């Protein structure tokens, strides 16, 4: 930095310090006013000042939060709400310390959520509406309240606390200096205020940082162009440069205010303390069993938002960790444990809340430090998380949990070590926008988790029935996602072939790209399962292993044929470079399919290798030319240059050798199989009339219709009726020809 820049920086920092001192004086005055308003000894017309303040606070929160189905209209400006939030935190700290309560052990008792000690209006609970929960769990609530009363009566200290609580209820309108309930009510209001307004303002202020970054980037681009442009263009560029400089100066002043007041270390400590309280409250409430359903959903939302703010808003903005407060690593583990236990908790019925939890966990596995926190959880918590991720995908939102599995696997799969797919890197290399900013959702550095992969392998091996259900659901979803993707591509291809100019709906493009991402993710999860537990497909003692292997080969061949077809819709649409479909390319999906085949055939044991090869060759749609495409042979991509994995630095030399070995092995086996088929002439009457590829080998009872074993096995996964007469199939026997 030059001397002038150093001088400007020193002046800027001095101004920030001065601003912080001036604001501190105003904050102290505001705090004095709040202390006066919250003084329980001040009584007016038989009602204490503290109770009046809490009643007004409840009304304020109600006005600014809106109903469950009403759009939120903030009557209070967000900057004011954020300042009010921090003053209330300071007020609570002072009052709690004066009451002799440990600040580091403060939490909201779970009983407050169902005994009406805190009055909520139009607030959703984790388990649904309170009226509904009271009808279902009325007996449990009454039993818990009776248990608390009995405990208080038998315990001298509890008896004293009970009498004090009773006294506090009677003196609530006359004034009571040590009313613990009012402090809990204040804490509850602070949590709700953060949820409805304070976090939104923090998020809004963070956007200024991004805007300044964009302006700086624009200035650099203008300066580059000024070096080569002359005349009128140079004059226009100088005018634009002056505009950007003026905006940056104004934003710099605004940023000084934000750094001094909004993102200061004191404000950071407030949010950190609130996160500790929320985790403590939610953990204690979760231990109460079904009564956890009474917790207001904004407690969970506020907990997620606090952690997000600490990782992304406050300096240094590091999504992979928390600020270096005392015990921050332990807090990371506690937060990760909460997410692991509750992202699939049946007590959480709110769909939006479930989605928030699984998204928070998905974000948590993206970074080494937070992933390490998850790996540092106790083994039971890790197993609970693994088991929840490997549940069948039917009847639940599975895309996010599938993405979590991909993140745990990324870095271990075939050519799956890139932060961003190489075709995207190539497309964006001519643009000056950094790749992580161009594609923020997919540009993640690989950080695989050997710990969770080991848990997944162990669980799939030890639970064959559950593993079979999971694998069946993955195959079903892959079949759906890829079929939808190809259908969308065909519609886009048909639209592009029309003589008139047709605009493709952006929503249609988004759905197409989403289906591609889903299919790609499911293929990577299949690759993970094949690599970790090949027995799912090759061990005849495991349930449905033969069916899974047949279905896997069928889907792999379907993907290969569609993606590698020179005249197919995939090659055409991929070559058109349509905005919105940038992620669609040969490389990511072909490497995923190749990884499955390599794990099954090349890396597998000789016995399982033979079984996998036979299943692949038995698939009628298998085409050896689709394998040649991987290394640049047989077919060419639509731009005239053959696609080849050899051209990508992301594919290692060892992986290329495995692909070459795979192609040679399958070609030789295919040629032998074709020769044998030529020698074995099958009577037309004995050919399966479903696939017309294999001989009839299974007879259905009681109707006695016949097909090949593969067709009926796949059919029985989702249907129980005969192909032909629709009668219910009770059992299957080999045909007489098969017995011979």
N, C-alpha and C positions, 0 to 999 in steps of 0.2 A: 504494500500500500504506500502511496505517496504521502508526503508530509501534510498536504492539504486534506487528503482523505482521513488521515489519522486525527487531524485537528477537528474535522467535521464529526467524526465518530465520538471523540471525547466530549464535544459540545452536546451531541445528541444524548449521550449517556448521562451527562450532568443535568440536562433538562428533564430526563425521565426520573432521575432521583428527586429533583425538586418537585415535580408533579406528584410523585408518590407521597412526599411529606405533606404537601398541601391537602391532598385527598384524605390523608390519614386524620388530619384535624377534623374534617367534615364527618368522617366515619365515627370518630369518638363522640361527637355531638349527637349523631343519630343513635348510637348505642346508649347514651345517657337517657335519651327520650324513651327508648324501648324498655330500659330498666325501670324507669318510672312507671310506665304503663303496665309492666308485668309485676309490679310490687303487690304481693298478696295482702299486705297490711293496709293498703289504701281501700277504704270501704265507702261506697257511695250508694245511698238509698238501699242499704241492706245487701249490696252486691259488691264483691271485691273487684278491684281493677284488673287483676289477672284473668278472672272469669269473663269479664267484659271483652278484654283483649282477645281471648281465645275464641269467643263467640264471633267477634268481628273477623278474625282470621279464617274461621270456617266459612263464613259468608263470602269472604274475598276469594277463597279457593274454589268455592262452588261456582261463583260468577265467571271465573277465568278458566275453568276446566270444561264446562259444557257437559251435556248428557252423553250417554254412550253412542247415540246415533245422531248427535247434533254436531256440526262442524265447530271446532274450537275458535272462539273469537276473543282474543286477549284484550280485555278492557284496560288492563294495566300494561304500559309499554314494557317490552322485554328487558331493556337495560335497567329499568327501575326494579323489575321483578328479580333480576340477578343480584342487584345491590341489596335488595331486601332479604334475599336468601342468605347472603353472607353475614348480614347484621343479625339475622335470627340464629345462625350458627354460633356467633360470638355470644349472643344472649344466653343460649342454651348451655354453652360451656361454663359461663359464669354461674348460672343458677344451679347446675349439676354439681359443680365444685363446692358451692356454698352449702349444698345439702349433704355433703359428705359422701356422695356416690362416686364410685370409680369411673372416670371418664373412659377408660380402656375396656370397661366391661358393660357399657350401656347398651341396651337393646329394648325392643318393644315386646312385651310379653304376648305370647300367642293368645292368651285368654282375652286380651283386649279386642280381638277380632270377632269374638262371638258372644261376649257378655255385655255388649252395648256400652262399655265404658268409654268408647270412642264412637261418636255419632257420624256415620257415613251416609251420604245421599247420592244416589245414582252412581255407585261405585261397583264395578264388576269385581267378583272374587275369582281366585284361581280356579275354583271348582264350579263357577257359575253364579247365579243370583243368590243373595243371602236367603231370601224367602224359600227358595227351592232347597238350599242346603239345610235350613232349619227343619224342614219337613222330613228330609231323609235322615239327618244325623241328630234329631232332637234327643233321642235317648242317650247318645254318646255325649252330647253337650251337657245334659243334666247330670249325667254320671261324673263327668270331669269337674263340673262346678261343685258337686257334693264332695268329691274327693279332696278338692282344694279346701273346702270348709272343714272337713274332718282333719286334714293335716294341720290346719291353723289352730284348731281347738286342742289337739294333742301336743302341739309344740308350744312351749311358753313364749318363745320369740315370735312364732307365727301367730299366737293368740294376741300378742301385743300389737303386731302389725295389722291384724284383722280389726282390732278395736280402733287403731289409728285410722285405718281405711274407712271404717264406719263413721268415725268422728269427722274425717275429711269430707265425706259425703254430706253430712249434716251441716258442716261449716263452710261448704263450698260457696255459699252466697254471703257468708259473713266474713270470710277471709281466713286463710290458713297458709302459713309460711312454708310448711313442709309437705305440701300436697304433691306426692310423687306422681299421681295421676295427671296433674296438669303439665308436668314436665314431659311425660310420655305423649300427651296430646300435642304439645308443642313440637316434639320430635316428629310425630306423625305428619303434622302440617308442613314441616320443613322438607320431609321426603316427598310429599305430594307437590310442593312448590317446585322442587328441583325437576320433577317429572314433567310438569305441565308447562314450565316457562324457563327456568334457569338454564337447563341443558340446551334448549333451543337457541338461547342467546349466545352461549359458548360456541355452538356450532356455527352460528351466523358470523361471529367474530373470526373464527378460523378461516372462513371463506375469503376474508380480506387478504390473508397471507397468500392464498392461491391466486387471487387477482393481481397482487403485486408481482408474483412470479411470472404471470402471463405478460404483464407490462414490461418487465425487464427483458423477457424473451423477445418481445416485439421491438424493443429498442436495439437489441443486438442485431436483429435482422435488418433494421433500417440502416444501422451503421455499416453493415456489410454492403448493402446496396449503394450507399453513398460513395463508396470507394470506386465504383465503376460507372455510376450514373452522372450525367452532366445536363446542364440546361434546365428546362422547365421541370423535368422529372426530379432533378436535384432540389429545386426550390420546393416542390410539393413534399418531398421526403423530409426536408428541414422543418417545414410547418408541422408535419405529423410528429416529428421528433420532439418539437417544443410542446405539443399537446400532451404527449406521453410523459415528458419530464414534469410538467405542471401537475398531472394526475399523480405521478409517483411522489412528488413532494407533499401533496395533500394527504395521500395515503400514508406516507411516512409519519406525518403528524398524528394521524389517527392510530397508527400502529404503536406510537409512543404511549398514547393513552391506554391502549389495550395491554401492552407489556407491563405498564406500571400498575394498572388497576384490575384488569380482568384476568390476566395470566400470571399474576405474581405468585411467589412461593407461598404466601399466606393463603391465597385463594386455592392453590393446589392442595395445601394441607387440609382445608375445609372439606374438599371433595373426597380426599383420601380417607379422612375420619368418617365421613358419611358412608363410604363404601364398606368400611370395617363394621359399622353398626348394621348395615343392611345384610351383610353376609352372616353376621352373628344372629340376627333376628330370623332370617330365613332358615338357617341351619337348625336353630332351636325349634322353630315351628314345624319343620319337616319331621322331626323326631316324635311329634305328637300323633303321627299316623294320619287318619282321615281328617282330623281337625285342621290339617295343613290347607285343606280346600277353602277355609274361611279367610286366608290371607288375601288382602286386596291385590289385584294384579299389578297395580302401579308400583308395588314394592319390588317385584321382579324386574319390571321395566326400568325402574330407577337404578337398580343394582347394575344392570347391563350398561346403562348409559353412563354411570359413574366410571366404570372400568374403561369404557370406550373413550371418555373425555380425558382420563389420565394418560392413556396410551397414545392419543392422537392430537389433542388440542394443546395441552400444556407443554412448555419447552422442558427438555428437548423432546420433540414429538417423535416417539419411538414406539411403533405399533407392537413391537416384539417384547415389550417389558413395561414395568411401572416405574415411576420416579423412585430414586434411591432413598426412600423413607425407611425408618427402622422396621424390620420385619416384612419388607415388601415381597421378598421371595416366598415367604410362608403365605402371604395374602394371595399371591398368584396361584399357589397350590390350592388354597381354600376355594378361590373363585372357580378354578378349573374343576375341582371336585363337585362343587354345586352344579355346574353345567353338566358334568358327566352323569350325575345322579338324576337330574330333572328334565333333560331335554326330551326324554321319552316317558316321563312320569305320567301314569294314567290319571293321577289326581289333577293334572293340568288339563282342563277341557277347552279352554279358549284357544281357537285355532291360530289367531294372530300372536298370542303369547308363546305358543309352541314354536311357531316359525321364528320368533325373536330368539328363543333359546337355542334352536339348532343353528341359526345364523351366527350367533355369538360363539358357539363351539366351533363352527367351521372357520371363523376368523382366528380362533385360538390355536388351531393346529397349523396355521400358515407360517408361523415364525419360530425359529429355533428356541428362543428363551421361553415362550409360552408353551411350546410343545414339550420342552423339558420339564416344565411345571406339571403338565399332565402325566408325564412319565414318572414323576416323583410322587404321585399319589399312592396311597396304599393299594396293595394288589386287588383287594375286593372292589375298590372304586374303578380300577382299570378294567377288571372283568365285567363289571356292570355296564360300563361304556361300550366295551367290545361286543357284548351280547346284544345290547340295544341297536348297535349299528348293523348287526348281522341278522336282524329279524326280517321275515318275509316282507316284500315291498307292497303287497296288496293291502288295500284299505288304509293306507297312510301316505303322508307326503314323504316321498323317498328320495327326491332329487338332491336335497341338501345333505342327507346322510350318506348318499352315494358319493357325493363330492368330498365328504370328509374321508371316506375310504381311499379315494384317489389321492388325496393329499398325503395320507399316511404311506401310500405306495410309491408316490412320485419320487424318482431317483433310483428305483430298483428295477423298473420295467425295461423292456427292449427299447433302446434309443429314447428313453424317457427321463433324461437328465437335463433338459433344457428349461430355462426360465420362461421362455416364450417360444412358440413353434417357429422353426427357422423360416418357413414361408412368410410368416408375418414380419419377421425381422428383415427379410429381404425387401418386402413391399414398403416398409417404413424407413429403409436406409436412406432413401432419397429425400426424406422429410426431416425437418429439424426437431420435431417433437420427440422427446425421449420415449422409448418403448413402454416403460411402466405407466406413463401418463396417457399414451395412446390406447393401451389395452390394460387398464388397472385391474380388471377382474381375473385375467388369465396370466398376467406376468408375475408369477410367484416363483421364487427360488426354491428348488427342490430341497426338502428336509425330511427324508423318510424316517419312520419310527420303527426300529427293530423290535422295540419292546411291545408295541401294540400289534405288530405283524406276528410276533410269536404268540401273543394271546389269541389272535384270530385263528392261527393255525391250530393251536391247541383246542380251542372251542369247537371248530369245525370237525376235528377228528373225534372228539369225545362226545359229540351230540349228533349222531348220524341222521336222525329223523328231522331235527331242526335245520341241520345243514342242507338236507335234501329240499326242505321247504324254501329256504333262502335261495338255493341255486335255481330252483324252478321259477321263482319270481324274477330273478335276474334275467334268465333266458326269455321269459315272457315279455318283460319290459323292453329288452333289446329288440325282440322281434317287432314289437309295436313301434318303438322309436325309429328304427331304421326304415320300416315300411312307410311310416308317416313322412319321413325325410325324403325318401325316393318319390313318394306321391307329390310332395310339394315341388321337388325339382322338375318333375314332368310337367306340372302346371306352368312353372316359369319357362320351361323350354317351349311349350306350346304357345305361350304368350309372345315369346321372342320371335317365333316363326311366322307370326301373322303379318300380312302385308301392311296393315295399318299400324300406326304407332300406338303401342299399348304401354300404359304406365302400371308397373307392378306395385301393388299396395305394400307400404312399408311394414304393416302388421304381418302380412304374409311372409315377407322376407325375415322378419324377426322370428316367426314361428319356425321357419325353415332352419335358420341358424341354431335355434334352441334345440330342435330335434337332432341336428347333427352333433351338438355338444353332448346331449343326453346319450346318444348311441355311442359316441366316442368314450364317454365316461364309463358306460356299462361294459364296453369291451376291455377297458383297463382293469375294471374290477374282476372281470372273468380271467384276465391274464394273471392277476394277483392270486385268485383262487386256484388256478391251474398250477401255478408255480409253488404255492405254499402247500396245497393239499391235492396232488394229482389223483389220489385215491378216490376222490369224489366222482371221477370219470372212468377210472381204469380198474378199480377193485370190485369184482363181481359180488363180494359179500356185503357191500354197502347198498342201501336202498336206492333203486332207480339209476344206478351208475351207468348201465348200458343205455338207458333212455337219454340221460344227460349227455353222454358222449355222442350219440346219434344227433341229438338236437344241436349240440355245439358244432359238429362238423357241418350240419345243414346251414346254420347261420353264418359260419365262417365262409363257406363256399358262396352263399348268397351275397355277402359283403364284397368278397373278392371279385366276383363276376360283375357286379354292378359298378364297382369303383374302377376296375381296369378295362372295362369295355370302351374301345375307341369311339364307337358311335353312340355310346350311352349318354344319358342326360347329365351324369355327374361331370364327365370331362368337359362337356359343352358349357355348363353353368360355371364351373370353376374357372374356365378360360375367359369368361365374360367380365370378371372382376367387378361384380355388381356391388355398389355400396350397401353395407349391411350384411354381406356374405363373405367378409374378409377371412373369417376363420375356417372356411371350407376349403380343403386342399387334400391332395393325395397323402402327403407325408404323415400327418398325425394318425389318420385312421388305418393306413396300411402298416405302420409300425406297430400299432396295437394288435392287429390281426396276426402279424408276423410273430409277435411276442407269444401269442397263444400257441401257435404251431410249433415254434422252437421249444417252448417249455414242455409240450406234450410229446414231441417226436424226437428231438435232438437231446434234450436234457433229461428225458425220462429213462426209466429202467428198461432193459431189453424186452421184458414181458409186456409192460405197459406200452412201450413204443410200438410193438407189433400190433397190439390191439387198436391203438390210435390210428395207425396206418390203414389197417383193414376197414375201420369205420369210415375213414375219409375216402378211401377208394370205393366203398360201397355206396357212397352218396351219389345219386344220379347226376347232380348238378356240378360235380367236381370237374374242373378244367385245368390241366397242367399249364396251359398258356397264361393263366392268371398268376401263376407263380413266377413265370419268366418275366412278367412285367416288373417285378420287384427289383430286378437287376438290369433293366434296360433292354431286355430281349423281347421278341415277338411283337410287341405293340409299342406305339408311341403315344405320348401325351398330346393334347390338342394343339399345343403351340409348336409342334414339329420336333421338339427335342425330347428324346426318350427319357422317361422317368427312371431313375436308378438310385437305390439307397447308397451306392458308392459315392455319389456326388455330395453327400451330406456329412459334414464333420461331426455331427451329433451321433452318427452311427460308428461305433468302434470297429477296428480291424477284426477283432474276435467275433463280433456280431455278424459282420459280412461273411466271414468264413462259415458261420453256422447257417446262414441263409443259403450259401452255395451248397453246403452239405445237405440241407433240407430239400432244395430243388433237385439235386442229383438223385437222392434217395427216392423221392416220390415219383420222379420220372421213370426210374428203373422199375419200381414196383408197379406203376401204372401200366407200363408196356407189358410186363409179365401177366398182369391181370387181364389185359385186353386179349392177349394170346389165348389165355385159358378160357375166356368167355367165347372166343371164336370156336374153340373145340367143343364147348358145352352148348349145344343147341337146346333151348328151353321151348317146350311146347307152348303155343300161344294160350291154350286153355289153362296152363299152370302159372301164367304170369299174373302178378298182383294188378288188379284193375284200378288201383288207386294211384300208384306211382309208375306203373308200367316199366319198372326197372329190375325188380327182384321177384323171385318165385314165391308163390303162396306158401307160407310156412306156419300160419296160425289159423285155427278154426274156432269160431265163437259159438258159445252155447248159451241158450238152447236153440238159437236159430240156425246154427251150423254154416253161416256164411264164412268166407275166407278172405284173407289178405296176407301180405308179408308181415313179419314180426315188427319191423320198424314202424310201419304205418299205424298199426293198431296200438302200439305202445305210445306213440305220440298222441293219438286220438283220445286214449283213455285218460290222459292227463287233465283234460277239461270236459270230457263227455263220457257218458256211460251207455249211450245207445249205439246200436249197430249202424255202420255206414249206409247199409242198403235198405233194411226194413224198419229201422228205428226202434226195434225191441231192445229191452235192457239186457246187456251182456252180463251174465252171472260169473262165468269163468272162461278161460282160454286153454286150448290144448293144441299140441303140434299136429299138423296134418299128417296123413299117412305117408305122403311123399317125403316130408321132413324126417319122419321116423326111420325111413329107409336110409 
